[in-house]
Amino acid sequence: MSQTGHAAGQRAETTVGIGGAAESTDMVLNIGPQHPSTHGVLRLRLVLDGERISEAEPVVGYMHRGAEKLFEARDYRQIIVLANRHDWLSAFSNELGVVLAVERMLGMEVPERAVWLRTLLAELNRVLNHLMFLGSYPLELGGITPVFHAFREREELQNVMEELSGGRMHYMFNRVGGLKEDLPAGWPHRARQAVGAVRARMGVFDELVLGNEIFRGRTRHIGVLDPGTIEAFGVSGPLARASGVDFDLRRDEPYLAYRELADTLRVVTRPEGDCLARFEVLLEQTHNALDLADACLDRLAELPPGPVNQRLPKVLKAPEGTTYAWTENPLGLNGYYLVSKGEKTPYRLKLRSASFNNIQALTRLLPGTLVSDMVAILGSFFFVVGDVDK
C-alpha cells in the first residue's frame, strides 16, 4: 500500500502483516533536484526509518551538457571554453588541466614566466573557490553573516583576476603553450595588495565561524568519512585530507612551479573526518594558498621580462597517441585523458572531475545518520553540480 506525498517528493511504504497489522513503514524522501541545500540540481533519494536515513542514492545528470562529446567537435583552442565551465568556481584550474594535457601530447615546454603566472593564478582561483564554501556552509546551518564576509574577500581577488583576463568567472586566459598575454602595468602590486587585504581579514572565519558553539555542535562528530570509503570511491581533495589521507598532487607529483614552492606549500590534514574537520581543512588551505600566491609574486618580481606563450601554427594538431594529465583542483583531483588521431580535434577527451567521485561517497556515509544532519553533511562535501554532471 502506498501513499503519494506532496511537492517534497515523499512516499510512505507500509507492509501489511498477518492479521492486517502494519509491520514497518519506510518513507522515500526526494531532496531536490531543486532544493536550497543541494547547491543546484542534485537529487538525493533517501529512504527513511523515522528520522534516520536507511538508504541514500545521489541521482545526478540534471545539468549534463555532454562536454566530453563536444570536445570531439572542437579544435584544441576551442575546447578550453568547454573545460572552463564544469566547475564554475575553479574555471582557471579547469582550463589549466586541458592545456597541460595538450602540451604533454605535443612535448611542449612553456616559458618560465608563464609557469609562475599559471601557478599564481591557480592559487588565487583556489582561494576564490574556497571562500565561496567558507561563506555558504555556515549559511546552510543558519549563520548568515559569514557569507557577506566571504563575498567581500572574493571581490578583492575577482577584481585583479578580471583586470588581468577580462572575465570574472570564466577567465579563458590559458592557451596551449602558455597564457593569453602578459600582465598589465602595475598588476603585480595590485594583486599583492588584494592578497594582503584578504589575509588580514581571514580571522573572521576563525573567530566568527569556528568560534561559534552552535556551528561546532552541528558539525563535530557528524558525517565521519573513513579512509576505506575514500579509497573505495576515489574521494580526493579537502574531503580526503580531512579524513587523514595525506595526498596532494602539488607535493607528491609536482607540476607547474610547485616543486620550487615546497617550503611554502602545506598539505593540511585532519584525523577526525567529520564535517568540522572538512571546514577546518578548507580554511587552512585558503591561508596557505594566499601564502603561495605571495611566494609566486616574489618569484615573478625576480624574473626578467620575457614571453608568456609559444608561437603556434595556425592549425594546431596533436600527434597520434594518448596521454593523461591531472591537477590538484580546489575540489580534488581532476584528470584529463586525451586520445589523438593526429587531427586538429581530440579523438577522445575524458574528464575525471573531483565532485563526481566525491558525491558518490554519500551512498555509504548517509545511511545511519539523522535527517537533521543531512544538510550539514551535504554542505561539507563542497561540490559543484556542474562538476558532478559534466
KEVEXMAR-583457 format. One record per residue (C-alpha): x, y, z. Coordinates in Angstrom, 1 decimal, always signed. Layout:
<atoms>
+--------+--------+--------+
!     px !     py !     pz !
+--------+--------+--------+
!      X !      Y !      Z !
...
+--------+--------+--------+
</atoms>
This chain:
<atoms>
+--------+--------+--------+
!     px !     py !     pz !
+--------+--------+--------+
!   +0.0 !   +0.0 !   +0.0 !
!   +1.4 !   +3.4 !   -0.9 !
!   +0.5 !   +7.0 !   -0.4 !
!   +1.8 !   +9.8 !   -2.6 !
!   +3.2 !  +12.8 !   -0.7 !
!   +3.3 !  +16.5 !   -1.7 !
!   +5.9 !  +18.6 !   -3.5 !
!   +8.7 !  +17.4 !   -1.3 !
!   +8.5 !  +14.0 !   -3.1 !
!   +7.6 !  +11.9 !   -0.2 !
!   +6.2 !   +8.4 !   -0.4 !
!   +5.3 !   +6.2 !   +2.6 !
!   +5.5 !   +2.5 !   +2.1 !
!   +3.7 !   +0.2 !   +4.6 !
!   +4.0 !   -3.5 !   +4.8 !
!   +0.8 !   -5.3 !   +6.0 !
!   +1.5 !   -8.4 !   +8.1 !
!   -0.7 !  -11.3 !   +9.4 !
!   -4.0 !  -10.1 !  +10.7 !
!   -3.7 !   -6.8 !   +8.9 !
!   -1.2 !   -5.3 !  +11.4 !
!   +1.4 !   -2.9 !   +9.9 !
!   +4.9 !   -4.3 !  +10.4 !
!   +7.1 !   -1.4 !   +9.2 !
!   +6.9 !   +1.9 !   +7.5 !
!   +9.5 !   +3.4 !   +5.3 !
!   +9.3 !   +6.8 !   +3.7 !
!  +11.1 !   +7.7 !   +0.5 !
!  +12.0 !  +11.3 !   +0.5 !
!  +13.4 !  +13.2 !   -2.5 !
!  +15.7 !  +16.1 !   -1.6 !
!  +15.9 !  +18.1 !   -4.8 !
!  +16.5 !  +18.3 !   -7.7 !
!  +15.5 !  +21.9 !   -6.8 !
!  +16.4 !  +22.4 !   -3.1 !
!  +18.4 !  +25.0 !   -1.2 !
!  +20.7 !  +22.5 !   +0.4 !
!  +21.8 !  +20.7 !   -2.8 !
!  +23.9 !  +23.5 !   -4.4 !
!  +21.9 !  +23.2 !   -7.6 !
!  +20.0 !  +20.5 !   -9.4 !
!  +21.2 !  +17.5 !   -7.5 !
!  +18.6 !  +15.0 !   -6.3 !
!  +19.1 !  +12.8 !   -3.2 !
!  +16.7 !   +9.8 !   -2.9 !
!  +16.5 !   +9.0 !   +0.8 !
!  +14.8 !   +6.0 !   +2.4 !
!  +13.9 !   +7.0 !   +6.0 !
!  +13.2 !   +4.9 !   +9.0 !
!  +11.6 !   +7.5 !  +11.2 !
!  +14.1 !  +10.3 !  +11.5 !
!  +17.0 !   +8.2 !  +10.5 !
!  +18.3 !   +7.6 !   +6.9 !
!  +18.5 !   +3.9 !   +6.0 !
!  +19.4 !   +4.3 !   +2.3 !
!  +20.7 !   +7.2 !   +0.2 !
!  +21.2 !   +7.5 !   -3.6 !
!  +22.5 !  +10.6 !   -5.3 !
!  +20.7 !  +11.0 !   -8.6 !
!  +22.8 !  +13.0 !  -11.0 !
!  +22.6 !  +14.2 !  -14.6 !
!  +20.1 !  +17.1 !  -14.4 !
!  +22.8 !  +19.5 !  -15.7 !
!  +24.6 !  +17.1 !  -18.0 !
!  +25.7 !  +19.1 !  -21.1 !
!  +27.8 !  +16.4 !  -22.9 !
!  +31.1 !  +18.3 !  -22.7 !
!  +33.1 !  +15.2 !  -23.4 !
!  +31.3 !  +14.6 !  -26.7 !
!  +31.5 !  +18.3 !  -27.6 !
!  +35.3 !  +18.1 !  -27.1 !
!  +35.4 !  +15.8 !  -30.1 !
!  +33.9 !  +18.5 !  -32.4 !
!  +36.1 !  +21.4 !  -31.2 !
!  +39.8 !  +22.1 !  -32.0 !
!  +42.4 !  +22.4 !  -29.4 !
!  +41.9 !  +26.1 !  -28.9 !
!  +38.2 !  +25.8 !  -28.6 !
!  +38.0 !  +23.0 !  -26.1 !
!  +39.3 !  +25.4 !  -23.4 !
!  +36.0 !  +27.2 !  -23.3 !
!  +34.1 !  +23.9 !  -22.6 !
!  +36.5 !  +22.7 !  -19.9 !
!  +36.3 !  +26.1 !  -18.3 !
!  +32.7 !  +25.7 !  -17.2 !
!  +32.0 !  +22.4 !  -15.4 !
!  +33.3 !  +23.7 !  -12.1 !
!  +32.5 !  +27.4 !  -12.5 !
!  +34.2 !  +28.2 !   -9.2 !
!  +37.5 !  +26.8 !  -10.5 !
!  +37.5 !  +28.0 !  -14.1 !
!  +41.2 !  +28.8 !  -14.3 !
!  +42.2 !  +25.4 !  -12.9 !
!  +39.9 !  +23.6 !  -15.3 !
!  +41.5 !  +25.4 !  -18.3 !
!  +44.9 !  +24.5 !  -16.9 !
!  +44.3 !  +20.8 !  -16.9 !
!  +43.3 !  +20.7 !  -20.5 !
!  +46.2 !  +22.7 !  -21.8 !
!  +48.6 !  +20.7 !  -19.7 !
!  +47.3 !  +17.5 !  -21.4 !
!  +47.7 !  +19.0 !  -24.9 !
!  +51.2 !  +20.4 !  -24.1 !
!  +52.2 !  +17.0 !  -22.8 !
!  +51.0 !  +15.4 !  -26.1 !
!  +52.9 !  +17.9 !  -28.1 !
!  +56.1 !  +17.6 !  -25.9 !
!  +55.9 !  +21.4 !  -25.5 !
!  +57.8 !  +23.4 !  -22.8 !
!  +56.2 !  +26.7 !  -21.9 !
!  +58.2 !  +29.8 !  -20.9 !
!  +59.2 !  +30.1 !  -17.2 !
!  +57.3 !  +33.3 !  -16.8 !
!  +54.1 !  +31.5 !  -17.9 !
!  +54.8 !  +28.7 !  -15.4 !
!  +54.9 !  +31.0 !  -12.5 !
!  +52.0 !  +33.1 !  -13.6 !
!  +49.9 !  +29.9 !  -14.0 !
!  +50.8 !  +28.8 !  -10.5 !
!  +49.9 !  +32.2 !   -9.1 !
!  +46.5 !  +32.3 !  -10.8 !
!  +45.8 !  +28.7 !   -9.9 !
!  +46.3 !  +29.6 !   -6.2 !
!  +44.2 !  +32.8 !   -6.5 !
!  +41.5 !  +30.7 !   -8.1 !
!  +41.8 !  +28.2 !   -5.2 !
!  +41.1 !  +31.0 !   -2.7 !
!  +38.1 !  +32.2 !   -4.7 !
!  +36.7 !  +28.6 !   -4.7 !
!  +37.3 !  +28.0 !   -1.0 !
!  +35.9 !  +31.4 !   +0.1 !
!  +32.5 !  +30.6 !   -1.6 !
!  +32.2 !  +27.4 !   +0.6 !
!  +33.6 !  +29.1 !   +3.7 !
!  +30.7 !  +31.6 !   +3.4 !
!  +27.9 !  +29.4 !   +2.2 !
!  +28.4 !  +26.4 !   +4.5 !
!  +27.6 !  +28.4 !   +7.7 !
!  +24.6 !  +29.8 !   +5.8 !
!  +23.2 !  +26.4 !   +5.3 !
!  +23.4 !  +25.8 !   +9.1 !
!  +21.6 !  +29.1 !   +9.9 !
!  +24.5 !  +31.6 !  +10.1 !
!  +24.0 !  +34.4 !   +7.6 !
!  +26.9 !  +36.7 !   +8.4 !
!  +29.9 !  +34.8 !   +7.1 !
!  +28.7 !  +34.8 !   +3.5 !
!  +28.8 !  +38.6 !   +3.4 !
!  +32.5 !  +38.5 !   +4.6 !
!  +33.3 !  +35.8 !   +2.0 !
!  +31.8 !  +37.8 !   -0.9 !
!  +33.7 !  +40.9 !   +0.2 !
!  +37.0 !  +39.0 !   +0.1 !
!  +36.1 !  +37.4 !   -3.2 !
!  +35.5 !  +40.8 !   -4.7 !
!  +39.1 !  +41.8 !   -3.8 !
!  +40.5 !  +38.9 !   -5.8 !
!  +38.0 !  +38.9 !   -8.6 !
!  +38.9 !  +42.5 !   -9.3 !
!  +42.5 !  +41.6 !  -10.0 !
!  +41.5 !  +38.5 !  -12.0 !
!  +39.1 !  +40.5 !  -14.1 !
!  +41.7 !  +43.2 !  -14.8 !
!  +44.1 !  +40.5 !  -16.0 !
!  +41.8 !  +38.3 !  -18.0 !
!  +38.7 !  +40.3 !  -18.8 !
!  +36.4 !  +37.7 !  -17.1 !
!  +35.1 !  +37.5 !  -13.6 !
!  +34.3 !  +33.7 !  -13.6 !
!  +35.2 !  +32.3 !  -17.0 !
!  +38.7 !  +33.6 !  -17.5 !
!  +39.7 !  +32.0 !  -20.8 !
!  +43.3 !  +33.0 !  -20.0 !
!  +45.2 !  +29.8 !  -20.6 !
!  +46.4 !  +28.9 !  -24.0 !
!  +48.2 !  +25.9 !  -25.4 !
!  +51.8 !  +27.0 !  -24.9 !
!  +51.3 !  +29.5 !  -22.1 !
!  +48.9 !  +32.3 !  -21.4 !
!  +46.8 !  +34.8 !  -23.5 !
!  +49.0 !  +37.8 !  -22.7 !
!  +51.4 !  +39.3 !  -20.2 !
!  +50.4 !  +41.3 !  -17.1 !
!  +49.0 !  +44.8 !  -17.3 !
!  +51.3 !  +47.5 !  -15.9 !
!  +51.2 !  +47.7 !  -12.1 !
!  +49.2 !  +44.5 !  -11.8 !
!  +51.6 !  +42.6 !   -9.5 !
!  +51.4 !  +45.4 !   -7.0 !
!  +47.6 !  +45.4 !   -7.1 !
!  +47.5 !  +41.7 !   -6.8 !
!  +49.8 !  +41.8 !   -3.7 !
!  +47.6 !  +44.4 !   -2.1 !
!  +44.5 !  +42.2 !   -2.7 !
!  +46.1 !  +39.2 !   -1.2 !
!  +47.2 !  +41.2 !   +1.8 !
!  +43.8 !  +42.6 !   +2.3 !
!  +42.1 !  +39.2 !   +2.2 !
!  +44.7 !  +37.6 !   +4.5 !
!  +44.2 !  +40.4 !   +7.1 !
!  +40.5 !  +39.7 !   +7.3 !
!  +40.6 !  +35.9 !   +7.2 !
!  +40.5 !  +35.8 !  +11.0 !
!  +36.7 !  +36.4 !  +10.7 !
!  +36.2 !  +32.8 !   +9.8 !
!  +38.4 !  +31.5 !  +12.7 !
!  +36.5 !  +33.6 !  +15.2 !
!  +33.0 !  +34.1 !  +13.8 !
!  +32.5 !  +30.5 !  +12.5 !
!  +34.9 !  +28.2 !  +14.3 !
!  +34.5 !  +30.0 !  +17.5 !
!  +30.7 !  +29.6 !  +17.3 !
!  +29.5 !  +26.9 !  +19.6 !
!  +26.3 !  +26.2 !  +17.6 !
!  +28.4 !  +25.7 !  +14.4 !
!  +30.7 !  +23.3 !  +16.3 !
!  +27.8 !  +21.5 !  +17.8 !
!  +26.2 !  +20.9 !  +14.4 !
!  +29.5 !  +19.7 !  +12.8 !
!  +31.7 !  +17.9 !  +15.3 !
!  +31.4 !  +14.1 !  +15.1 !
!  +28.8 !  +14.5 !  +12.3 !
!  +29.3 !  +12.7 !   +8.9 !
!  +32.5 !  +10.9 !   +9.7 !
!  +34.1 !   +9.7 !   +6.4 !
!  +36.5 !   +6.8 !   +6.9 !
!  +39.7 !   +6.2 !   +4.8 !
!  +38.2 !   +2.9 !   +3.5 !
!  +35.3 !   +4.8 !   +1.9 !
!  +37.6 !   +7.4 !   +0.5 !
!  +39.7 !   +4.7 !   -1.2 !
!  +36.6 !   +2.8 !   -2.5 !
!  +35.0 !   +5.8 !   -4.1 !
!  +38.1 !   +7.7 !   -5.2 !
!  +37.4 !  +10.7 !   -3.0 !
!  +40.1 !  +13.3 !   -3.1 !
!  +41.0 !  +16.9 !   -2.2 !
!  +40.0 !  +18.6 !   +1.1 !
!  +37.4 !  +15.8 !   +1.8 !
!  +40.1 !  +13.1 !   +1.7 !
!  +42.7 !  +15.1 !   +3.6 !
!  +40.1 !  +15.9 !   +6.4 !
!  +40.0 !  +12.1 !   +7.0 !
!  +43.7 !  +11.8 !   +7.3 !
!  +44.6 !  +10.9 !   +3.7 !
!  +47.9 !  +12.7 !   +3.3 !
!  +47.9 !  +13.2 !   -0.5 !
!  +48.3 !  +16.3 !   -2.6 !
!  +49.4 !  +16.3 !   -6.2 !
!  +51.2 !  +19.6 !   -5.8 !
!  +53.6 !  +18.0 !   -3.4 !
!  +53.5 !  +14.3 !   -4.4 !
!  +53.6 !  +14.7 !   -8.2 !
!  +54.6 !  +18.4 !   -8.6 !
!  +53.6 !  +20.3 !  -11.8 !
!  +53.9 !  +23.9 !  -12.7 !
!  +56.2 !  +25.6 !  -10.1 !
!  +55.1 !  +23.6 !   -7.1 !
!  +58.4 !  +21.8 !   -6.7 !
!  +60.1 !  +25.1 !   -6.1 !
!  +57.4 !  +26.1 !   -3.6 !
!  +57.9 !  +23.0 !   -1.4 !
!  +58.9 !  +25.2 !   +1.6 !
!  +55.7 !  +27.2 !   +1.4 !
!  +53.2 !  +24.5 !   +0.5 !
!  +51.5 !  +22.9 !   +3.4 !
!  +49.4 !  +19.8 !   +3.0 !
!  +46.7 !  +20.2 !   +5.6 !
!  +45.1 !  +17.1 !   +7.1 !
!  +42.9 !  +16.2 !  +10.0 !
!  +42.3 !  +12.8 !  +11.5 !
!  +38.6 !  +13.2 !  +12.6 !
!  +37.0 !  +13.0 !   +9.2 !
!  +33.8 !  +14.9 !  +10.3 !
!  +32.1 !  +18.0 !   +9.0 !
!  +34.1 !  +20.2 !  +11.3 !
!  +37.4 !  +18.8 !  +10.1 !
!  +36.4 !  +19.4 !   +6.4 !
!  +35.7 !  +23.0 !   +7.2 !
!  +39.0 !  +23.4 !   +9.1 !
!  +41.0 !  +21.9 !   +6.2 !
!  +39.3 !  +24.2 !   +3.7 !
!  +40.1 !  +27.2 !   +5.9 !
!  +43.7 !  +26.3 !   +6.4 !
!  +44.2 !  +25.6 !   +2.7 !
!  +42.9 !  +29.1 !   +2.0 !
!  +45.5 !  +30.6 !   +4.3 !
!  +48.2 !  +28.5 !   +2.6 !
!  +47.0 !  +29.4 !   -0.9 !
!  +47.4 !  +33.1 !   +0.0 !
!  +51.0 !  +32.4 !   +1.1 !
!  +51.7 !  +30.5 !   -2.1 !
!  +50.3 !  +33.5 !   -4.1 !
!  +52.7 !  +35.8 !   -2.3 !
!  +55.6 !  +33.4 !   -3.0 !
!  +54.7 !  +33.4 !   -6.7 !
!  +54.6 !  +37.2 !   -6.8 !
!  +58.0 !  +37.3 !   -5.2 !
!  +59.4 !  +35.0 !   -7.8 !
!  +57.8 !  +36.9 !  -10.7 !
!  +59.4 !  +40.1 !   -9.5 !
!  +62.8 !  +38.4 !   -9.8 !
!  +62.2 !  +37.1 !  -13.4 !
!  +63.4 !  +39.2 !  -16.3 !
!  +60.8 !  +40.3 !  -18.9 !
!  +60.0 !  +37.6 !  -21.4 !
!  +57.4 !  +35.8 !  -23.4 !
!  +54.4 !  +34.1 !  -21.7 !
!  +53.4 !  +31.9 !  -24.6 !
!  +54.7 !  +29.9 !  -27.5 !
!  +54.1 !  +30.7 !  -31.2 !
!  +51.7 !  +28.1 !  -32.6 !
!  +50.8 !  +27.2 !  -36.1 !
!  +47.5 !  +28.4 !  -37.5 !
!  +46.1 !  +24.9 !  -37.4 !
!  +47.2 !  +23.1 !  -34.2 !
!  +47.3 !  +19.3 !  -34.5 !
!  +48.4 !  +16.9 !  -31.7 !
!  +50.4 !  +13.8 !  -32.8 !
!  +48.7 !  +10.4 !  -32.7 !
!  +48.8 !   +8.9 !  -29.3 !
!  +47.4 !   +9.1 !  -25.8 !
!  +48.3 !  +11.0 !  -22.6 !
!  +46.9 !  +11.7 !  -19.2 !
!  +47.3 !  +14.8 !  -17.1 !
!  +45.9 !  +15.5 !  -13.7 !
!  +45.8 !  +18.5 !  -11.4 !
!  +45.1 !  +19.2 !   -7.8 !
!  +42.0 !  +21.3 !   -8.4 !
!  +40.4 !  +23.2 !   -5.4 !
!  +37.7 !  +20.4 !   -5.0 !
!  +40.1 !  +17.5 !   -5.6 !
!  +41.8 !  +15.6 !   -8.4 !
!  +40.9 !  +16.4 !  -11.9 !
!  +42.1 !  +14.1 !  -14.7 !
!  +42.2 !  +14.6 !  -18.5 !
!  +42.7 !  +11.5 !  -20.7 !
!  +43.4 !  +12.7 !  -24.2 !
!  +43.4 !  +10.4 !  -27.2 !
!  +44.6 !  +11.9 !  -30.5 !
!  +44.4 !  +10.5 !  -34.1 !
!  +46.7 !  +13.3 !  -35.4 !
!  +43.8 !  +15.7 !  -36.2 !
!  +43.0 !  +19.2 !  -35.1 !
!  +40.3 !  +17.9 !  -32.7 !
!  +40.6 !  +15.3 !  -30.0 !
!  +39.5 !  +11.8 !  -30.8 !
!  +38.6 !  +11.5 !  -27.2 !
!  +39.0 !  +13.7 !  -24.1 !
!  +37.8 !  +12.0 !  -20.9 !
!  +37.2 !  +14.2 !  -17.9 !
!  +37.7 !  +12.9 !  -14.4 !
!  +36.1 !  +15.5 !  -12.2 !
!  +36.6 !  +15.6 !   -8.4 !
!  +32.9 !  +16.3 !   -7.5 !
!  +31.6 !  +13.3 !   -9.4 !
!  +33.6 !  +10.9 !   -7.4 !
!  +33.3 !  +12.7 !   -4.1 !
!  +29.5 !  +12.9 !   -4.2 !
!  +29.2 !   +9.1 !   -4.7 !
!  +30.5 !   +8.5 !   -1.1 !
!  +27.2 !   +9.8 !   +0.2 !
!  +25.7 !   +6.3 !   -0.5 !
!  +28.0 !   +4.9 !   +2.2 !
!  +28.1 !   +7.9 !   +4.5 !
!  +24.4 !   +9.0 !   +4.9 !
!  +22.8 !   +5.7 !   +5.9 !
!  +22.5 !   +5.6 !   +9.7 !
!  +22.5 !   +9.4 !  +10.1 !
!  +19.6 !  +11.7 !  +11.1 !
!  +17.7 !  +13.7 !   +8.5 !
!  +18.6 !  +16.8 !  +10.5 !
!  +22.3 !  +16.1 !  +10.0 !
!  +21.9 !  +15.5 !   +6.3 !
!  +22.2 !  +19.2 !   +5.3 !
!  +25.3 !  +19.6 !   +7.4 !
!  +26.9 !  +16.6 !   +5.8 !
!  +25.9 !  +17.5 !   +2.3 !
!  +27.2 !  +21.1 !   +2.6 !
!  +30.5 !  +19.9 !   +4.0 !
!  +31.2 !  +18.0 !   +0.7 !
!  +32.0 !  +21.2 !   -1.1 !
!  +30.9 !  +20.2 !   -4.6 !
!  +29.7 !  +22.0 !   -7.7 !
!  +26.8 !  +20.3 !   -9.5 !
!  +28.3 !  +21.1 !  -13.0 !
!  +31.4 !  +19.3 !  -11.9 !
!  +29.3 !  +16.3 !  -10.9 !
!  +27.3 !  +16.2 !  -14.2 !
!  +30.0 !  +17.5 !  -16.6 !
+--------+--------+--------+
</atoms>
